[in-house]
Amino acid sequence: MRATGSETRIVRLMAPSSDNGSRGLRNAGDDAFQLTVDYLKQEVVDPLRGLGRFLYMGIAGSFFLAFGLLLILLGSCACCRPRPGPP
């Protein structure tokens, strides 16, 4: 999967080929572990950050909605109260 010019994503993540092969299996295990950790960060941690932003906006929206409803309630109470007439 080597592309001419720019490297593909898979080639950059693959273990480099070793000349002697004595540490090849150990490096492959380390690379597989690091690849798994990077994958889990990408697929679990990043969506959770997005979920945090989503919850933040939802909480802020509900606060402003409650504040607006409170103002409407106060305005309607002010309209319904009896006003003193001319003496």
C-alpha atoms as an extended CHARMM CRD file, in Angstrom:
* protein
*
        87  EXT
         1         1  MET       CA              0.0000000000        0.0000000000        0.0000000000  PROA      1               0.0000000000
         2         2  ARG       CA              2.7380000000        2.4210000000       -0.8110000000  PROA      2               0.0000000000
         3         3  ALA       CA              1.6700000000        5.4340000000       -2.7600000000  PROA      3               0.0000000000
         4         4  THR       CA              4.0260000000        7.4180000000       -4.9030000000  PROA      4               0.0000000000
         5         5  GLY       CA              4.5480000000       10.9050000000       -3.5570000000  PROA      5               0.0000000000
         6         6  SER       CA              2.6070000000       11.3090000000       -0.3230000000  PROA      6               0.0000000000
         7         7  GLU       CA              2.2570000000        8.3620000000        2.0360000000  PROA      7               0.0000000000
         8         8  THR       CA             -1.1090000000        6.9460000000        2.8940000000  PROA      8               0.0000000000
         9         9  ARG       CA             -2.2620000000        6.8240000000        6.4930000000  PROA      9               0.0000000000
        10        10  ILE       CA             -1.7920000000        3.0640000000        6.7430000000  PROA      10              0.0000000000
        11        11  VAL       CA              1.8270000000        3.2090000000        5.6120000000  PROA      11              0.0000000000
        12        12  ARG       CA              2.6730000000        5.8270000000        8.2300000000  PROA      12              0.0000000000
        13        13  LEU       CA              1.2010000000        3.6590000000       10.9900000000  PROA      13              0.0000000000
        14        14  MET       CA              2.8710000000        0.4250000000        9.8880000000  PROA      14              0.0000000000
        15        15  ALA       CA              5.9790000000       -0.8060000000       11.6350000000  PROA      15              0.0000000000
        16        16  PRO       CA              9.1570000000       -0.0370000000        9.7150000000  PROA      16              0.0000000000
        17        17  SER       CA             10.8100000000       -3.0170000000        8.1470000000  PROA      17              0.0000000000
        18        18  SER       CA             13.8000000000       -4.2080000000       10.1540000000  PROA      18              0.0000000000
        19        19  ASP       CA             17.0570000000       -5.4150000000        8.6490000000  PROA      19              0.0000000000
        20        20  ASN       CA             17.9570000000       -8.1670000000       11.1040000000  PROA      20              0.0000000000
        21        21  GLY       CA             14.5610000000       -9.3180000000       12.4140000000  PROA      21              0.0000000000
        22        22  SER       CA             15.8350000000       -9.8790000000       15.9750000000  PROA      22              0.0000000000
        23        23  ARG       CA             13.6040000000       -7.1580000000       17.4640000000  PROA      23              0.0000000000
        24        24  GLY       CA             10.9150000000       -7.2920000000       14.8100000000  PROA      24              0.0000000000
        25        25  LEU       CA              8.3440000000       -9.1890000000       16.8270000000  PROA      25              0.0000000000
        26        26  ARG       CA              8.8010000000       -6.9640000000       19.8970000000  PROA      26              0.0000000000
        27        27  ASN       CA              8.4830000000       -3.8040000000       17.8030000000  PROA      27              0.0000000000
        28        28  ALA       CA              5.4310000000       -5.2030000000       16.0630000000  PROA      28              0.0000000000
        29        29  GLY       CA              3.7960000000       -5.8740000000       19.4430000000  PROA      29              0.0000000000
        30        30  ASP       CA              4.6020000000       -2.3750000000       20.6650000000  PROA      30              0.0000000000
        31        31  ASP       CA              3.3140000000       -0.8780000000       17.4430000000  PROA      31              0.0000000000
        32        32  ALA       CA              0.1130000000       -2.9220000000       17.6390000000  PROA      32              0.0000000000
        33        33  PHE       CA             -0.4390000000       -1.7770000000       21.2200000000  PROA      33              0.0000000000
        34        34  GLN       CA              0.1870000000        1.8710000000       20.2970000000  PROA      34              0.0000000000
        35        35  LEU       CA             -2.1010000000        1.5450000000       17.2880000000  PROA      35              0.0000000000
        36        36  THR       CA             -4.8350000000        0.1110000000       19.5320000000  PROA      36              0.0000000000
        37        37  VAL       CA             -4.4340000000        2.9350000000       22.0570000000  PROA      37              0.0000000000
        38        38  ASP       CA             -4.5620000000        5.5660000000       19.2930000000  PROA      38              0.0000000000
        39        39  TYR       CA             -7.6430000000        3.9200000000       17.8030000000  PROA      39              0.0000000000
        40        40  LEU       CA             -9.4400000000        3.8710000000       21.1550000000  PROA      40              0.0000000000
        41        41  LYS       CA             -8.5850000000        7.5240000000       21.7370000000  PROA      41              0.0000000000
        42        42  GLN       CA             -9.9400000000        8.3770000000       18.3160000000  PROA      42              0.0000000000
        43        43  GLU       CA            -13.1410000000        6.3620000000       18.6320000000  PROA      43              0.0000000000
        44        44  VAL       CA            -13.9490000000        6.8300000000       22.3330000000  PROA      44              0.0000000000
        45        45  VAL       CA            -12.3480000000        9.9670000000       23.7760000000  PROA      45              0.0000000000
        46        46  ASP       CA            -13.0050000000       12.3440000000       20.8680000000  PROA      46              0.0000000000
        47        47  PRO       CA            -16.7440000000       11.5300000000       20.6650000000  PROA      47              0.0000000000
        48        48  LEU       CA            -16.9950000000       12.0050000000       24.4430000000  PROA      48              0.0000000000
        49        49  ARG       CA            -15.5280000000       15.4740000000       24.0480000000  PROA      49              0.0000000000
        50        50  GLY       CA            -18.1720000000       16.1930000000       21.4400000000  PROA      50              0.0000000000
        51        51  LEU       CA            -20.8150000000       14.8740000000       23.8210000000  PROA      51              0.0000000000
        52        52  GLY       CA            -19.5200000000       17.2470000000       26.5090000000  PROA      52              0.0000000000
        53        53  ARG       CA            -19.9470000000       20.2110000000       24.1680000000  PROA      53              0.0000000000
        54        54  PHE       CA            -23.4240000000       18.9930000000       23.2620000000  PROA      54              0.0000000000
        55        55  LEU       CA            -24.4160000000       18.7330000000       26.9310000000  PROA      55              0.0000000000
        56        56  TYR       CA            -22.9280000000       22.1660000000       27.6550000000  PROA      56              0.0000000000
        57        57  MET       CA            -25.0490000000       23.7540000000       24.9400000000  PROA      57              0.0000000000
        58        58  GLY       CA            -28.1380000000       21.8920000000       26.1530000000  PROA      58              0.0000000000
        59        59  ILE       CA            -27.6740000000       23.0580000000       29.7290000000  PROA      59              0.0000000000
        60        60  ALA       CA            -27.0780000000       26.6400000000       28.6070000000  PROA      60              0.0000000000
        61        61  GLY       CA            -30.1690000000       26.4990000000       26.3780000000  PROA      61              0.0000000000
        62        62  SER       CA            -32.3590000000       25.1690000000       29.1700000000  PROA      62              0.0000000000
        63        63  PHE       CA            -31.1100000000       27.9290000000       31.4840000000  PROA      63              0.0000000000
        64        64  PHE       CA            -32.0060000000       30.6440000000       28.9760000000  PROA      64              0.0000000000
        65        65  LEU       CA            -35.3670000000       29.0110000000       28.2830000000  PROA      65              0.0000000000
        66        66  ALA       CA            -36.1770000000       28.9610000000       32.0130000000  PROA      66              0.0000000000
        67        67  PHE       CA            -35.1060000000       32.5910000000       32.3380000000  PROA      67              0.0000000000
        68        68  GLY       CA            -37.3410000000       33.5780000000       29.4150000000  PROA      68              0.0000000000
        69        69  LEU       CA            -40.3090000000       31.7230000000       30.8720000000  PROA      69              0.0000000000
        70        70  LEU       CA            -39.7420000000       33.4620000000       34.2140000000  PROA      70              0.0000000000
        71        71  LEU       CA            -39.8470000000       36.8490000000       32.4890000000  PROA      71              0.0000000000
        72        72  ILE       CA            -43.0640000000       35.8950000000       30.6670000000  PROA      72              0.0000000000
        73        73  LEU       CA            -44.6040000000       34.7690000000       33.9700000000  PROA      73              0.0000000000
        74        74  LEU       CA            -43.6470000000       38.0160000000       35.6940000000  PROA      74              0.0000000000
        75        75  GLY       CA            -45.0130000000       40.0350000000       32.7860000000  PROA      75              0.0000000000
        76        76  SER       CA            -48.3190000000       38.1680000000       32.8410000000  PROA      76              0.0000000000
        77        77  CYS       CA            -48.5970000000       38.6700000000       36.6200000000  PROA      77              0.0000000000
        78        78  ALA       CA            -48.0210000000       42.3800000000       36.1290000000  PROA      78              0.0000000000
        79        79  CYS       CA            -50.7980000000       42.5160000000       33.5080000000  PROA      79              0.0000000000
        80        80  CYS       CA            -53.3030000000       40.7000000000       35.7150000000  PROA      80              0.0000000000
        81        81  ARG       CA            -52.8800000000       42.6890000000       38.9090000000  PROA      81              0.0000000000
        82        82  PRO       CA            -55.5570000000       45.2810000000       39.6970000000  PROA      82              0.0000000000
        83        83  ARG       CA            -54.6380000000       48.8350000000       38.9420000000  PROA      83              0.0000000000
        84        84  PRO       CA            -55.9040000000       51.6950000000       41.0570000000  PROA      84              0.0000000000
        85        85  GLY       CA            -58.5170000000       53.7500000000       39.3180000000  PROA      85              0.0000000000
        86        86  PRO       CA            -58.9640000000       57.4900000000       39.4720000000  PROA      86              0.0000000000
        87        87  PRO       CA            -59.9220000000       58.7010000000       42.9330000000  PROA      87              0.0000000000
